[in-house]
Amino acid sequence: MFDQMDNEKLFAIKLADNDKKVRDKSVRQLQNYIRSRSITEQQPFNEEDMIKLWKGLHYCLWMCDKPLVQEELMDKICNLVDCLNNNDKQVMLFVRVYFVTIIREWIGIDKWRIDKFLMMIRCMIRKTFGYLNSKKWNKILIKKFNNMMLELPLNINDDKIADGISYHVTDLYIEELAKFGASLKPVRAVKILLPFFRLMAISKKKQYVIHLKKRLFEQIIECSDVGIEPEAEEEMEQIKPFGLQLYEEEDTSEYTIKFNYELIANKLFKMGNSTGCLQRNKTLIFDLVKKFRALSKGIYPIDDFNLPNLDEDDEATRPNLKFLDKKERDLSNKKINKKKGKKINKV
């Protein structure tokens, strides 16, 4: 029976075997197979091949027990990216098919296995950021990655994609990106966030927009260095950024990331004024615009009193408020006089 199967289907069967020794051996053989096939680039993997391999890898993780063993297997699976010989198309296809697989298989994951698959999503996002970092955050790769994220795990308006995946990716995005922040320029860091600017505008699920605002954009504001007093700098240095306080044994001193706050404000403002932006999302978007404009001017946005006016930079289009107030008073006086005249006529 096995003689008539292609290599990818055979790997899928062995990766999902009940025997742990068979699964471990299959993972090692898969590493060598991918490496040998990627060297020549004459027979690149297609989407069908990747789907078969990821089906087996998914159930290989499904069969895996014990946290430490699971983490080791996740690392081995993610490190298959390194076996693709730095081929950008193959790497993006590998990551894409992973998200296709987890979206398809999500409904069958029970409550006892959900944690390890959530961790696998985190590991894959981290590995993808690592690959982009090795490519010096190439603009074309970032654009492909952003489009892939919008189409698959962050496509919150698609009912076929579980909300849990979108929420989880939103929660971990900044944490994992911060691990590569030292090599990431502020402008390029904003480009990595482009899918979330669009989601703020087009998401039909209000609860997700609120969650996105709080867990991503406001987290950037809270972790900014604007408004920190010199006396508190030493204390702030001891605080691990972006929710990394749980990693006590890991050195997170280099986990920093800087954003261009003015560019974030401009992107949000542009998205809020776009034709595709839902009206109910605009209030949250423009609230963020005010806060990021304040940050860009060195002001920490504690409350509405210290936030800049969105119209103050556009004197040419700002209406004459005194003229409008006068017109409004004149109209109200005319209405009052008309009402008085009607009452007198009735008497």
Secondary structure, DSSP 8 states (H G I E B T S, - for coil): -GGGS-HHHHHHHHHT-S-HHHHHHHHHHHHHHHHHHHHH-SS---HHHHHHHHHHHHHHHHT--SHHHHHHHHHHHHGGGGGGTT-HHHHHHHHHHHHHHHHHHGGG--TTTHHHHHHHHHHHHHHHHHHHHHTT--HHHHHHHHHHHHHTTT-TT-TTS-HHHHHHHHHHHHHHHHTTGGG--HHHHHHHTHHHHHHHHH-S-HHHHHHHIIIIIHHHHHT--TT--GGGHHHHHTS-STTGGG-SSS--TT------HHHHHHHHHHHHTSTTS-GGGHHHHHHHHHHHHHHHTT----SGGGS--TTTT-TTTS--HHHHHHHHHHHHHHHHHHHHHHHHHH-
